[in-house]
């Protein structure tokens, strides 16, 4: 779970990219052509279950931080829902083609 959580923490937006480069002894980073985010919920679901089972606050805090990032970077104007992000390392908000 630590690696999954790190995938969110290493981006500018706090949202996970679709694919990452990994190498022994080096930090993970989003692959250049896969920096988009489709807002997949699996990691958050796992964090919720882990919090419920272990009561470890770090999982709850992680979920809250991701929720705040979703609200900030992927929520559509007027509260009409959420959209995918074109590049998780660019703090420009919602992708123009998804407005």
C-alpha positions as CSV (number, residue, x, y, z in Angstrom):
1,X,0.0,0.0,0.0
2,X,2.9,2.3,0.7
3,X,3.9,2.3,-3.0
4,X,0.3,3.1,-4.1
5,X,0.2,6.0,-1.7
6,X,3.5,7.3,-2.9
7,X,2.1,7.3,-6.5
8,X,-0.2,10.1,-5.4
9,X,2.3,11.9,-3.3
10,X,5.0,12.4,-6.0
11,X,2.8,14.4,-8.4
12,X,2.1,18.1,-8.4
13,X,-1.7,17.6,-8.2
14,X,-1.7,14.9,-5.6
15,X,-3.5,12.6,-8.1
16,X,-2.1,9.3,-9.4
17,X,-1.0,8.9,-13.0
18,X,-1.8,5.8,-15.1
19,X,1.7,4.4,-15.2
20,X,5.0,4.9,-13.3
21,X,8.7,4.4,-13.9
22,X,10.4,2.4,-11.2
23,X,14.1,1.5,-10.7
24,X,15.9,0.1,-7.7
25,X,17.1,2.9,-5.5
26,X,15.3,5.6,-7.4
27,X,12.1,7.4,-6.6
28,X,9.0,6.5,-8.6
29,X,7.8,9.0,-11.2
30,X,5.0,9.0,-13.8
31,X,5.9,7.8,-17.2
32,X,6.0,10.6,-19.7
33,X,3.3,9.4,-22.0
34,X,1.0,8.1,-19.1
35,X,0.8,11.2,-16.9
36,X,-3.0,11.4,-17.2
37,X,-5.4,10.3,-14.5
38,X,-8.7,8.5,-15.0
39,X,-9.5,9.0,-11.3
40,X,-9.4,5.3,-10.5
41,X,-10.8,4.5,-7.0
42,X,-9.1,1.3,-6.2
43,X,-6.3,2.8,-4.0
44,X,-8.8,4.9,-2.0
45,X,-11.0,1.8,-1.5
46,X,-8.0,-0.1,-0.2
47,X,-7.0,2.8,2.1
48,X,-10.6,2.9,3.5
49,X,-10.6,-0.9,4.2
50,X,-7.1,-0.7,5.8
51,X,-8.2,2.1,8.0
52,X,-11.4,0.2,9.1
53,X,-9.4,-2.9,9.9
54,X,-6.3,-1.4,11.5
55,X,-7.6,1.9,12.7
56,X,-4.2,3.4,11.5
57,X,-4.9,7.1,11.0
58,X,-2.4,7.3,8.1
59,X,-4.8,5.6,5.8
60,X,-7.6,8.0,6.7
61,X,-5.3,11.0,6.3
62,X,-4.2,9.7,2.9
63,X,-7.8,9.4,1.8
64,X,-8.6,12.9,2.9
65,X,-5.6,14.3,1.0
66,X,-6.7,12.6,-2.2
67,X,-10.2,13.8,-1.8
68,X,-9.0,17.3,-1.4
69,X,-6.9,16.9,-4.6
70,X,-9.9,15.6,-6.5
71,X,-12.0,18.5,-5.4
72,X,-9.3,21.0,-6.4
73,X,-8.1,19.5,-9.7
74,X,-10.9,17.4,-11.2
75,X,-14.2,18.9,-10.1
76,X,-16.1,20.4,-12.9
77,X,-17.4,24.0,-12.5
78,X,-20.8,24.3,-10.9
79,X,-20.4,20.9,-9.2
80,X,-21.4,19.0,-12.3
81,X,-19.1,16.1,-11.5
82,X,-15.5,15.2,-12.0
83,X,-13.3,14.8,-15.0
84,X,-10.1,13.0,-15.9
85,X,-6.8,15.0,-15.7
86,X,-4.6,15.3,-18.8
87,X,-1.3,15.6,-16.8
88,X,-1.0,15.1,-13.0
89,X,2.2,17.1,-12.9
90,X,0.6,20.3,-14.4
91,X,-1.4,22.4,-12.0
92,X,-3.8,23.9,-14.5
93,X,-6.9,22.2,-13.2
94,X,-9.5,20.6,-15.5
95,X,-8.4,19.5,-19.0
96,X,-9.8,21.9,-21.6
97,X,-11.3,19.0,-23.7
98,X,-13.3,17.8,-20.7
99,X,-15.1,21.0,-19.8
